[in-house]
Structure formats: C-alpha cells, structure tokens
C-alpha cells in the first residue's frame, strides 16, 4: 500500500518503533500491529520500524520484511511509515531501501554503515548510491554513539543537495548541531531532534519534529508537547510538561540500556512488548522500579500506573 504523504509535510512526533517479542524471542507480529495502532490513536505523527530501538541489527531479512508489512497494514495510511534500512554495506542498504519502497513505505531512515567507519568521501558515495537507487525520501540519521561515525554539518549540507535526502535525525545530543543544521539547510531539510533531553529546545528553535524511542512509552505526552511547542504554542505549559517528562527521558538516555528499558517501560505502562533479543537482556526488577518511579512524575504515567 503506497502511502499518500508529501515529503515536505513530514513533521511532528515519530515513534522509533519497538519490535515486540515473545518470551522465546520470536517476534510477536499480532502485538506489533496492535501496538502500532495504539501509538497512532495516542496522536503520534509517524512510525519508524527497524531503527536501533526496533533491534533491526538482530533480525533476519525475512523478519525485517514482515515487520514492515505488519506496520504498514496497521498504519493503514493514517500516518507515514519510514523503514530503517540500515546494514553494514552499501549493497545491503540499497536492497533494504528498495524493499521498503516496493512495500509502500513513505521513505527510509539511514544511518552511517556501522563498524567499517567510512570517511566523509566514502559516506558521500554511499548515500549518493542509495539516493540514485530509490525514489522515496531519505531521512539521514546521525548517531555517532551507535555507529562510531559522526556525519558533520558540512557533509549533511552537501548530502542535502541529493534529490531524495529530505530529512535528518540529529542524535549527537548537542543543541548547537540542531541550530547549525537549521541555519545551513533548514530550507532544504526537515531537521528532527533525535536526542530526547533537548527536544523542547529543538522544537522551539525550528526543528520540524522529534524522533524518539520513549514515544513508545509515553506517546500521548510526546504528542501533547509537540502541540504545545509548535501547533498551539503555550510555552509555560510546554515547559511544565517537558520537566515532568525529563526524569524518564534522562534515565533512558543516561542509563546505557535504552532499548532494554524502553521495552521494560512499555510493560510497566501496560503495553508489554516482551524482552529484547539477545545479547541484550530484559530489565531487572530493580530497574523496573526505577522506571516506575520516573514514569509517575508525569500525568500519563500516573494514569497508567493507577489503572
């Protein structure tokens, strides 16, 4: 099913979608479909399966295809779906990107290939090859903490000249990176905040949206923050809500167990998504207690935990 959205209109809160699993680490596709529907009903503006929070690196090619199909069917054209199409080689990235396009995704999200540590000229050639192989929008994903490669503003500005490079998720956590990208190429690229703890500042200075894993846990609060910061500006209310979210956001960002704790927190909130796939291990009982203590500091968390 081809999604009917324009690349210039991509905005808002996009969920870096978890991949629900059963106790035996097999993917729970029925729960994935139900959970994607839940996030849309809570107000998120788009879904990104197969990102780092979605454990793409631990899935087979067949599982990746079925995750995309399931997400698209659940979304049913209500919100755009961008598929993570990352891999270790340009050849694989092109294949996964073409697959996402053929299945009907709005676009693809692409980080720098991991482990090989490509240099800027090699990254340019890599992204140009992918750009030339597909006809859907590309969201660049700069996350040196995961890939070991920092895509500089110089490189991103150059990549913005490619016809399909239309968005960037900036995840260094440096606010100056957001403002520099907005200044250099905000007229050509939709800049998305990829670091939860600077989301409010990013939106206020002009980021078009926020891509996050904690969206899985507190989707309504994320959507409301975007509304208060951008759509119907009320900065005191936005600041109050953001400060209520910060204990959870800071715990997730600083705990060194982002994917594990996002999945655990989904369970705490009444939407169990199962364990991560090994080598990652489920959160401990003590860690879940820390998550619960953070979650109750915002209204959405208190409501879910009362129920």
Rosetta silent file (secondary structure, phi, psi, omega in degrees, C-alpha in Angstrom):
SEQUENCE: XXXXXXXXXXXXXXXXXXXXXXXXXXXXXXXXXXXXXXXXXXXXXXXXXXXXXXXXXXXXXXXXXXXXXXXXXXXXXXXXXXXXXXXXXXXXXXXXXXXXXXXXXXXXXXXXXXXXXXXXXXXXXXXXXXXXXXXXXXXXXXXXXXXXXXXXXXXXXXXXXXXXXXXXXXXXXXXXXXXXXXXXXXXXXXXXXXXXXXXXXXXXXXXXXXXXXXXXXXXXXXXXXXXXXXXXXXXXXXXXXXXXXXXXXXXXXXXXXXXXXXXXXXXXXXXXXXXXXXXXXXXXXXXXXXXXXXXXXXXXXXXXXXX
SCORE:     score description
SCORE:     0.000 S_00000001
   1 L     0.000  114.619  179.631    0.000    0.000    0.000 S_00000001
   2 L   -72.952  132.160 -177.943    1.619    3.222   -1.162 S_00000001
   3 L   -85.394  138.665 -173.553    1.413    5.922    1.461 S_00000001
   4 L  -102.421   80.069  178.822   -0.076    9.243    0.397 S_00000001
   5 L  -140.708  151.400  176.683    2.053   11.886    2.066 S_00000001
   6 L   -96.305  145.426 -177.162    4.318   14.653    0.751 S_00000001
   7 H   -62.908  -32.002 -178.926    7.954   14.760    1.826 S_00000001
   8 H   -71.655  -16.263 -176.762    7.668   18.442    2.735 S_00000001
   9 H   -94.742    0.618 -179.509    4.853   17.648    5.158 S_00000001
  10 L   -67.897  124.714 -175.667    6.710   15.190    7.373 S_00000001
  11 L  -162.538  174.361  170.583    6.633   16.609   10.870 S_00000001
  12 E    87.170 -156.296 -176.421    5.769   16.009   14.478 S_00000001
  13 E   -92.485  118.438  178.308    6.464   13.115   16.802 S_00000001
  14 E  -112.331  128.094 -177.727    7.713    9.969   15.076 S_00000001
  15 E   -85.242  122.311  168.225    7.992    6.781   17.101 S_00000001
  16 E   -75.817   92.853 -162.543   11.172    4.759   16.729 S_00000001
  17 L   -67.623  132.715  172.857    9.024    1.666   16.962 S_00000001
  18 L   -71.761  159.647  173.706    9.900   -1.242   19.235 S_00000001
  19 L  -108.949  100.395 -178.616    9.694   -4.787   17.880 S_00000001
  20 L   -61.568  141.649  179.815    7.524   -6.763   20.344 S_00000001
  21 E  -133.346  155.050  174.439    8.754  -10.264   21.086 S_00000001
  22 L   -81.705  174.281 -177.832    7.503  -13.336   22.854 S_00000001
  23 L   -59.796  -27.068 -179.942    9.334  -14.892   25.795 S_00000001
  24 L   -89.015   10.122  177.346   11.267  -17.110   23.367 S_00000001
  25 L    75.038    9.616  172.077   12.500  -14.019   21.468 S_00000001
  26 L   -80.746  145.648 -177.409   10.290  -14.709   18.444 S_00000001
  27 E   -68.305  135.064  178.046    8.618  -11.608   17.041 S_00000001
  28 L   -97.747   90.388 -173.842    5.022  -11.107   18.157 S_00000001
  29 H   -69.023  -33.605  177.674    3.525   -9.711   14.953 S_00000001
  30 H   -63.995  -43.032  178.358   -0.005   -9.515   16.328 S_00000001
  31 H   -67.942  -36.254  176.210    1.193   -7.403   19.233 S_00000001
  32 H   -57.763  -46.865 -179.886    3.246   -5.257   16.837 S_00000001
  33 H   -62.128  -45.347 -179.405    0.126   -4.482   14.825 S_00000001
  34 H   -65.439  -38.120 -177.896   -1.912   -3.681   17.938 S_00000001
  35 H   -71.015  -40.014  176.511    0.852   -1.552   19.407 S_00000001
  36 H   -59.845  -42.135  177.386    1.337    0.445   16.200 S_00000001
  37 H   -62.564  -41.862  178.419   -2.401    1.139   16.193 S_00000001
  38 H   -58.546  -46.286 -179.109   -2.226    2.204   19.844 S_00000001
  39 H   -61.894  -41.771  179.205    0.545    4.722   19.122 S_00000001
  40 H   -64.130  -41.738  179.885   -1.395    6.245   16.235 S_00000001
  41 H   -66.842  -23.481  177.516   -4.513    6.533   18.368 S_00000001
  42 L   -84.276   -3.773  172.021   -2.457    8.333   21.016 S_00000001
  43 L   108.395    5.606  178.989   -1.534   11.015   18.492 S_00000001
  44 L   -67.404  153.637 -172.584    1.908   10.190   17.098 S_00000001
  45 L   -97.483   -7.135 -179.657    2.515   11.596   13.632 S_00000001
  46 E  -176.356  163.728 -178.471    4.517    8.724   12.119 S_00000001
  47 E  -126.482  139.043  176.000    6.172    5.352   12.719 S_00000001
  48 E  -126.334   91.600  173.326    9.743    4.231   12.079 S_00000001
  49 L   -75.393  159.203  173.062   10.148    0.455   12.397 S_00000001
  50 L    67.799   31.762  166.547   13.577   -1.178   12.242 S_00000001
  51 L   -89.152 -167.821  179.553   15.607    1.554   13.888 S_00000001
  52 L   -64.716  -37.271  176.485   18.022    0.858   16.720 S_00000001
  53 L   -66.081  -26.047  178.057   15.109    0.770   19.196 S_00000001
  54 L   -86.013    2.755  174.433   13.476   -1.751   16.857 S_00000001
  55 L    59.989   37.365 -177.845   16.540   -4.040   17.082 S_00000001
  56 H   -55.469  -34.208 -175.525   16.951   -4.214   13.296 S_00000001
  57 H   -66.020  -18.289 -176.683   20.503   -5.493   13.738 S_00000001
  58 H  -104.054    4.288 -176.504   19.213   -8.641   15.438 S_00000001
  59 L  -105.141  149.349  174.496   16.533   -9.524   12.870 S_00000001
  60 L   -75.752  166.282  178.331   16.756  -11.704    9.787 S_00000001
  61 H   -60.771  -40.016  178.484   15.971  -10.284    6.350 S_00000001
  62 H   -65.308  -39.640  177.343   12.672  -12.155    6.355 S_00000001
  63 H   -65.195  -40.499  179.392   11.733  -10.787    9.765 S_00000001
  64 H   -60.309  -43.818  178.916   12.582   -7.266    8.643 S_00000001
  65 H   -62.216  -43.760 -177.733   10.258   -7.554    5.667 S_00000001
  66 H   -68.627  -34.108  175.319    7.411   -8.893    7.785 S_00000001
  67 H   -60.896  -44.093  178.825    7.870   -6.131   10.380 S_00000001
  68 H   -63.029  -48.279 -179.669    7.481   -3.535    7.617 S_00000001
  69 H   -57.877  -44.546 -178.715    4.433   -5.267    6.153 S_00000001
  70 H   -63.904  -42.360 -179.592    2.797   -5.547    9.583 S_00000001
  71 H   -65.712  -43.358  179.195    3.465   -1.893   10.419 S_00000001
  72 H   -62.337  -43.431  179.318    2.119   -0.668    7.083 S_00000001
  73 H   -63.689  -40.001  179.694   -1.024   -2.744    7.433 S_00000001
  74 H   -68.920  -39.888  179.915   -1.597   -1.468   10.971 S_00000001
  75 H   -66.642  -36.915  175.158   -0.989    2.158    9.973 S_00000001
  76 L    52.269   38.990  176.311   -3.453    1.762    7.088 S_00000001
  77 L    77.552    3.407 -177.239   -2.410    5.072    5.552 S_00000001
  78 L   -75.414  -35.500  178.949   -3.187    7.132    8.669 S_00000001
  79 L  -138.369  156.763  176.617    0.426    8.205    9.283 S_00000001
  80 E   -69.110  145.874  175.039    3.653    7.908    7.277 S_00000001
  81 E  -119.368  119.435  173.191    5.864    4.885    7.848 S_00000001
  82 E  -107.956  130.120 -178.833    9.609    5.218    7.273 S_00000001
  83 E   -96.678  134.528  167.015   11.567    1.999    7.464 S_00000001
  84 E   -64.943  130.050 -177.875   15.030    1.733    8.891 S_00000001
  85 L  -126.810   37.750 -172.863   17.084    0.220    6.048 S_00000001
  86 L   -85.162  150.933  178.688   20.467    0.071    7.708 S_00000001
  87 L  -164.857 -178.719 -175.129   23.156   -2.544    7.170 S_00000001
  88 L   -87.704  -11.849 -178.259   26.914   -2.873    7.023 S_00000001
  89 L  -133.256  154.258  178.321   27.381   -2.467    3.261 S_00000001
  90 H   -59.405  -41.129 -178.930   26.079   -0.153    0.559 S_00000001
  91 H   -58.337  -44.871  179.973   24.798   -3.140   -1.412 S_00000001
  92 H   -67.540  -41.453 -179.352   22.652   -4.310    1.510 S_00000001
  93 H   -61.893  -41.800  177.030   21.365   -0.812    2.279 S_00000001
  94 H   -61.153  -44.379 -178.851   20.267   -0.387   -1.330 S_00000001
  95 H   -62.772  -46.079  179.371   18.491   -3.754   -1.237 S_00000001
  96 H   -66.984  -35.378  178.770   16.660   -2.975    2.016 S_00000001
  97 H   -67.626  -42.728  177.306   15.783    0.538    0.782 S_00000001
  98 H   -63.514  -38.221  177.635   14.361   -0.804   -2.475 S_00000001
  99 H   -62.062  -46.031 -179.702   12.373   -3.348   -0.493 S_00000001
 100 H   -60.547  -42.138  177.738   10.897   -0.632    1.725 S_00000001
 101 H   -63.324  -45.628 -178.295    9.927    1.395   -1.327 S_00000001
 102 H   -62.984  -33.840 -179.874    8.385   -1.623   -3.055 S_00000001
 103 H   -75.097  -17.882  176.514    6.345   -2.456    0.041 S_00000001
 104 L   111.114   15.493  178.999    4.895    1.065    0.080 S_00000001
 105 L   -67.829  149.486  174.410    6.847    2.941    2.762 S_00000001
 106 L   -60.965  -39.469 -177.489    6.865    6.721    2.717 S_00000001
 107 E  -171.961 -168.551  179.887   10.656    6.675    2.945 S_00000001
 108 E  -130.982  151.552  174.115   13.694    5.208    4.647 S_00000001
 109 E  -110.207  126.834 -172.695   15.868    6.218    7.593 S_00000001
 110 E  -128.814  120.638  170.982   19.594    5.691    7.032 S_00000001
 111 E   -91.758  173.162  171.596   22.480    5.927    9.473 S_00000001
 112 L   -65.813  140.572  175.807   26.123    5.641    8.505 S_00000001
 113 L   -54.330  136.501 -173.935   27.070    1.989    7.921 S_00000001
 114 L   -84.519  160.340  171.985   28.317    0.586   11.198 S_00000001
 115 L    73.228  -39.896 -176.199   31.656   -0.958   12.136 S_00000001
 116 L   -76.288  -16.895  177.799   33.534   -0.102    8.916 S_00000001
 117 L    54.639   58.764  179.364   33.953    3.571    9.959 S_00000001
 118 L   -65.560  147.091  178.184   33.656    5.137    6.482 S_00000001
 119 L   -82.617  167.626 -175.514   35.264    8.527    5.906 S_00000001
 120 H   -54.790  -41.990 -179.846   33.273   11.561    4.671 S_00000001
 121 H   -68.099  -32.263  176.886   34.053   10.980    0.972 S_00000001
 122 H   -71.769  -38.074  176.196   33.072    7.333    1.359 S_00000001
 123 H   -63.984  -41.501  177.550   29.843    8.304    3.122 S_00000001
 124 H   -57.104  -48.382 -179.020   29.041   10.732    0.316 S_00000001
 125 H   -64.317  -38.133  178.750   29.453    7.974   -2.264 S_00000001
 126 H   -61.453  -54.318 -176.452   27.414    5.574   -0.127 S_00000001
 127 H   -67.597  -33.335  176.994   24.430    7.873    0.302 S_00000001
 128 H   -64.853  -39.455  178.834   24.547    9.002   -3.334 S_00000001
 129 H   -63.421  -41.930  178.093   24.394    5.378   -4.443 S_00000001
 130 H   -67.347  -46.108  178.212   21.341    4.757   -2.273 S_00000001
 131 H   -52.577  -44.157 -176.058   19.750    8.038   -3.351 S_00000001
 132 H   -74.263  -14.118 -175.331   20.176    7.100   -7.015 S_00000001
 133 H   -95.146  -11.543 -175.663   18.687    3.642   -6.470 S_00000001
 134 L  -131.466  172.281 -179.619   15.338    4.661   -4.977 S_00000001
 135 L  -127.440   21.239  178.884   12.554    7.179   -5.459 S_00000001
 136 L  -118.861  160.730 -178.531   11.351    7.838   -1.907 S_00000001
 137 E   -61.287  146.816  175.659   12.557   10.329    0.723 S_00000001
 138 E  -111.297  131.414  168.457   15.622    9.587    2.828 S_00000001
 139 E  -104.104  114.252  173.166   15.969   10.626    6.460 S_00000001
 140 E   -68.002  150.383 -177.865   19.630   10.753    7.423 S_00000001
 141 E  -133.321  102.904 -178.776   20.313    9.505   10.950 S_00000001
 142 E   -97.290  106.051 -177.859   23.380   10.932   12.630 S_00000001
 143 L  -141.431   75.577 -176.921   24.106    8.925   15.759 S_00000001
 144 H   -60.398  -24.802  177.535   27.862    8.579   16.289 S_00000001
 145 H   -62.783  -25.408  178.761   27.264    6.983   19.682 S_00000001
 146 H   -98.952  -42.484 -171.231   25.869    3.934   17.868 S_00000001
 147 H   -92.269  -21.159 -174.590   27.685    3.924   14.513 S_00000001
 148 L    81.350    4.376 -177.893   31.102    5.293   15.500 S_00000001
 149 L  -128.399  127.064  178.040   30.829    7.810   12.657 S_00000001
 150 L  -100.241  116.852  175.207   29.854   11.464   13.040 S_00000001
 151 L   -83.450  108.620 -174.173   28.214   12.974    9.970 S_00000001
 152 L   -70.013  159.212  173.524   29.351   16.574   10.165 S_00000001
 153 H   -55.757  -35.208  176.577   27.169   19.552    9.251 S_00000001
 154 H   -58.433  -47.877 -178.630   29.442   20.035    6.221 S_00000001
 155 H   -66.740  -44.367 -178.610   28.640   16.536    4.981 S_00000001
 156 H   -63.395  -39.238  177.101   24.922   16.774    5.762 S_00000001
 157 H   -61.753  -40.178  177.959   24.710   20.109    3.956 S_00000001
 158 H   -66.149  -43.667 -179.912   26.323   18.501    0.918 S_00000001
 159 H   -64.113  -26.939  178.998   24.007   15.497    1.100 S_00000001
 160 L   -62.468  -14.676  177.065   21.021   17.859    1.213 S_00000001
 161 L   -79.307  -12.037  177.456   21.715   18.515   -2.465 S_00000001
 162 L   -77.018  144.386 -168.717   20.666   14.958   -3.364 S_00000001
 163 L   -64.418  -31.270 -176.195   17.098   14.748   -4.626 S_00000001
 164 L   -97.712   -9.649  179.015   15.816   12.205   -2.100 S_00000001
 165 E   -79.623  104.971 -171.824   17.626   13.426    1.028 S_00000001
 166 E  -122.396  -10.625 -175.822   14.827   15.404    2.655 S_00000001
 167 E  -147.360  159.086  174.418   15.173   14.924    6.414 S_00000001
 168 E  -143.119  133.236  171.211   17.778   14.413    9.109 S_00000001
 169 E  -100.787  111.934 -175.546   17.509   12.942   12.588 S_00000001
 170 E  -100.013  115.431 -169.792   20.286   14.577   14.590 S_00000001
 171 L  -124.510   23.977  175.673   21.194   12.491   17.632 S_00000001
 172 L   -72.269  -23.333 -175.402   24.525   13.753   18.945 S_00000001
 173 L    87.211    4.791  179.900   22.697   15.465   21.801 S_00000001
 174 L   -97.491  116.064 -178.866   24.394   18.768   21.013 S_00000001
 175 H   -60.374  -33.099  179.635   21.929   21.624   20.706 S_00000001
 176 H   -61.935  -28.916  177.044   24.427   23.550   18.605 S_00000001
 177 H   -66.483  -41.540  178.696   24.175   20.839   15.942 S_00000001
 178 H   -60.398  -49.806 -177.279   20.431   21.382   15.640 S_00000001
 179 H   -66.212  -36.155  179.060   20.788   25.130   15.230 S_00000001
 180 H   -67.062  -41.091  177.971   23.667   24.796   12.777 S_00000001
 181 H   -65.807  -39.501  176.802   21.730   22.380   10.595 S_00000001
 182 H   -62.215  -41.999 -178.873   18.693   24.659   10.677 S_00000001
 183 H   -67.419  -42.218 -174.182   20.848   27.629    9.691 S_00000001
 184 H   -77.902  -43.099 -171.317   22.702   25.814    6.916 S_00000001
 185 H  -144.519   24.258  178.240   19.998   23.725    5.307 S_00000001
 186 L   -64.385  -18.893  176.457   16.717   24.091    7.179 S_00000001
 187 L   -81.310  -13.255 -179.048   15.130   25.337    3.965 S_00000001
 188 L  -115.397  -25.757 -177.874   16.011   22.053    2.231 S_00000001
 189 L  -120.059  137.164  168.174   15.981   19.508    5.063 S_00000001
 190 E   -81.190  115.440 -176.633   13.405   18.817    7.714 S_00000001
 191 E   -91.556  122.638  178.490   15.512   18.708   10.885 S_00000001
 192 E  -110.885  136.560  173.714   14.296   16.264   13.543 S_00000001
 193 E   -73.807  130.937  177.498   15.596   16.126   17.091 S_00000001
 194 L  -114.670    8.410  178.265   16.918   12.660   17.892 S_00000001
 195 L  -120.598  114.388 -170.711   18.003   13.306   21.475 S_00000001
 196 H   -57.725  -36.523 -171.170   15.119   13.286   23.939 S_00000001
 197 H   -76.600   -7.650  174.434   16.632   15.590   26.531 S_00000001
 198 H  -118.900   22.342 -174.426   16.896   18.570   24.138 S_00000001
 199 H   -63.941  -45.776 -176.427   13.570   18.022   22.389 S_00000001
 200 H   -63.816  -46.851  178.801   11.790   21.123   23.670 S_00000001
 201 H   -59.479  -40.852 -178.793   14.652   23.481   22.806 S_00000001
 202 H   -61.844  -45.293 -179.737   14.925   21.887   19.371 S_00000001
 203 H   -65.541  -39.313 -178.002   11.251   22.369   18.606 S_00000001
 204 H   -65.619  -35.674 -177.805   11.247   25.953   19.807 S_00000001
 205 H   -86.652   -4.691  172.591   14.152   26.958   17.543 S_00000001
 206 L   129.274    0.858  173.868   12.615   25.356   14.464 S_00000001
 207 L   -59.187  141.185 -176.270   13.063   21.582   14.334 S_00000001
 208 L   -83.647   -8.845  179.686   10.109   20.133   12.440 S_00000001
 209 E  -179.010 -170.301 -171.674    9.792   17.182   14.759 S_00000001
 210 E  -143.842  121.441  175.975   11.141   14.673   17.236 S_00000001
 211 E  -106.834  121.607 -175.676   12.069   11.032   16.624 S_00000001
 212 E  -149.910  155.091  176.021   12.319    9.036   19.828 S_00000001
 213 L   -82.599  -29.957 -179.613   12.145    5.624   21.410 S_00000001
 214 H   -71.575  -11.301  171.948   10.420    6.828   24.579 S_00000001
 215 H   -55.610  -34.307  177.021    7.496    7.763   22.315 S_00000001
 216 H   -59.019  -31.803 -172.815    6.596    4.066   22.646 S_00000001
 217 L   -89.023  -44.315 -175.561    6.224    4.552   26.388 S_00000001
 218 L  -128.023   61.898 -173.507    4.550    7.980   26.662 S_00000001
 219 H   -64.383  -41.704 -177.544    3.034    8.658   23.237 S_00000001
 220 H   -64.967  -38.125  179.490    0.248   10.999   24.317 S_00000001
 221 H   -67.742  -39.766  176.816    2.660   13.190   26.300 S_00000001
 222 H   -62.328  -45.631 -179.864    5.055   13.441   23.361 S_00000001
 223 H   -63.861  -38.564  179.609    2.225   14.423   21.019 S_00000001
 224 H   -67.988  -38.988  178.882    0.943   16.985   23.513 S_00000001
 225 H   -62.384  -41.856  177.818    4.398   18.512   23.946 S_00000001
 226 H   -61.298  -42.658  179.758    4.688   18.958   20.183 S_00000001
 227 H   -61.577  -44.420 -177.876    1.278   20.593   20.116 S_00000001
 228 H   -71.769  -27.191 -178.128    2.175   22.989   22.942 S_00000001
 229 H   -89.427  -27.825 -170.683    5.576   23.851   21.450 S_00000001
 230 H  -125.128  -54.892 -170.391    4.621   24.131   17.773 S_00000001
 231 H   -76.652  -43.816  178.843    0.981   23.818   16.778 S_00000001
 232 L  -133.040   74.401 -167.631   -0.714   25.811   19.539 S_00000001
 233 L   -54.211  124.981  173.160    2.210   27.478   21.298 S_00000001
 234 L  -145.141   85.495 -169.756    1.899   27.681   25.060 S_00000001
 235 H   -65.407  -38.279  175.592    5.476   27.760   26.272 S_00000001
 236 H   -60.256  -41.710  179.457    4.811   27.736   30.041 S_00000001
 237 H   -68.769  -37.808  178.307    2.619   24.651   29.626 S_00000001
 238 H   -64.227  -42.741  179.702    5.154   23.050   27.285 S_00000001
 239 H   -63.985  -41.978  178.918    7.969   23.681   29.764 S_00000001
 240 H   -60.867  -46.286  179.986    5.930   22.228   32.628 S_00000001
 241 H   -64.923  -42.432 -178.989    5.163   19.078   30.654 S_00000001
 242 H   -62.417  -39.902  178.697    8.762   18.704   29.476 S_00000001
 243 H   -66.641  -29.975  175.652   10.051   18.950   33.034 S_00000001
 244 H   -70.716  -32.608  179.765    7.602   16.198   34.034 S_00000001
 245 H   -79.119  -25.504 -171.360    8.967   14.012   31.215 S_00000001
 246 H   -56.586  -41.230  178.936   12.623   14.736   31.934 S_00000001
 247 H   -55.631  -40.803  178.093   13.140   12.201   34.736 S_00000001
 248 H   -70.810  -45.186 -177.901   12.117    9.419   32.356 S_00000001
 249 H   -62.690  -43.513 -179.492   13.971   10.881   29.367 S_00000001
 250 H   -67.647  -38.460  178.395   17.169   11.411   31.350 S_00000001
 251 H   -62.450  -45.070 -179.990   17.006    7.949   32.875 S_00000001
 252 H   -64.604  -47.731 -176.237   16.618    6.369   29.451 S_00000001
 253 H   -65.740  -36.356 -172.357   19.310    8.485   27.784 S_00000001
 254 H   -99.242   -1.949 -172.889   21.845    8.085   30.575 S_00000001
 255 L   -85.711  -11.898 -179.223   21.262    4.512   31.697 S_00000001
 256 L    74.008    9.133 -179.350   23.203    2.730   28.955 S_00000001
 257 L  -138.007   52.608 -170.790   20.257    0.395   28.360 S_00000001
 258 H   -58.204  -56.415 -176.530   17.988    2.400   26.079 S_00000001
 259 H   -63.650  -43.516 -179.149   16.336   -0.414   24.128 S_00000001
 260 H   -60.150  -43.300 -175.522   16.080   -2.711   27.142 S_00000001
 261 H   -77.890  -31.191  174.576   14.491   -0.013   29.283 S_00000001
 262 H   -61.538  -45.946  178.531   12.124    1.235   26.584 S_00000001
 263 H   -62.997  -42.586  179.617   10.746   -2.274   26.275 S_00000001
 264 H   -63.267  -42.119 -178.266   10.541   -2.658   30.035 S_00000001
 265 H   -66.996  -33.242  174.202    8.811    0.709   30.416 S_00000001
 266 H   -58.546  -42.961  177.880    6.229   -0.273   27.798 S_00000001
 267 H   -64.126  -42.442  177.542    5.385   -3.209   30.049 S_00000001
 268 H   -58.360  -36.272 -177.510    5.227   -1.004   33.121 S_00000001
 269 L   -82.917    2.678  176.568    2.747    1.204   31.245 S_00000001
 270 L    93.840   13.237  178.131    0.502   -1.758   30.456 S_00000001
 271 L  -128.643   72.354 -174.995    1.702   -2.497   26.923 S_00000001
 272 L   -60.616  131.648  179.457    4.105   -5.429   27.285 S_00000001
 273 L  -117.614   10.847  175.764    6.484   -5.782   24.342 S_00000001
 274 L    76.148 -173.355 -177.845    8.476   -8.721   25.659 S_00000001
 275 L   -82.202  164.038  166.674   12.223   -8.989   26.102 S_00000001
 276 L   -74.036  164.976  176.840   14.892   -7.674   23.768 S_00000001
 277 L   -84.852  137.900  179.180   16.651  -10.227   21.626 S_00000001
 278 L   -58.573  143.300   26.063   19.990  -11.423   22.976 S_00000001
 279 L   -84.590   -7.305  178.699   22.694  -10.334   23.573 S_00000001
 280 L   -72.145  146.006 -176.975   20.524   -7.675   25.265 S_00000001
 281 L  -115.243  153.020  178.763   18.834   -8.836   28.460 S_00000001
 282 L   -62.174  155.247  175.702   15.491   -7.809   29.991 S_00000001
 283 L   -63.931  146.971  178.567   15.462   -5.118   32.657 S_00000001
 284 L   -78.942  169.984  177.296   15.763   -6.354   36.223 S_00000001
 285 H   -60.862  -39.607  178.770   13.107   -5.912   38.876 S_00000001
 286 H   -65.842  -38.818  178.616   15.159   -3.100   40.447 S_00000001
 287 H   -66.990  -38.668  176.686   15.491   -1.360   37.087 S_00000001
 288 H   -63.616  -35.061  176.782   11.741   -1.596   36.519 S_00000001
 289 H   -65.356  -39.015  175.878   11.218    0.022   39.912 S_00000001
 290 H   -64.087  -41.007  178.185   13.459    2.927   38.831 S_00000001
 291 H   -63.446  -43.739 -179.611   11.470    3.278   35.640 S_00000001
 292 H   -61.645  -41.084 -179.829    8.198    3.267   37.540 S_00000001
 293 H   -64.304  -33.734  177.477    9.461    5.999   39.895 S_00000001
 294 H   -75.512  -41.713 -175.319   10.344    8.183   36.921 S_00000001
 295 H   -64.802  -34.060 -177.738    7.143    7.495   34.995 S_00000001
 296 L   -70.366   -6.237  179.304    4.822    8.526   37.822 S_00000001
 297 L   -81.976   -4.761  172.518    6.218   12.054   37.637 S_00000001
 298 L  -120.562  155.032 -172.915    4.133   12.763   34.533 S_00000001
 299 H   -61.604  -40.297 -179.647    0.342   12.598   34.275 S_00000001
 300 H   -62.278  -39.970  178.002    0.284    9.920   31.564 S_00000001
 301 H   -66.855  -44.134 -179.645    2.469    7.685   33.691 S_00000001
 302 H   -61.087  -42.228 -178.970    0.414    8.246   36.856 S_00000001
 303 H   -62.109  -46.900 -178.125   -2.818    7.431   34.999 S_00000001
 304 H   -65.173  -39.198 -175.785   -1.468    4.184   33.551 S_00000001
 305 H   -75.794  -25.251  173.578    0.058    3.031   36.817 S_00000001
 306 H   -69.444  -37.283 -176.713   -3.175    3.707   38.729 S_00000001
 307 L   -75.258    0.000    0.000   -5.081    1.584   36.265 S_00000001
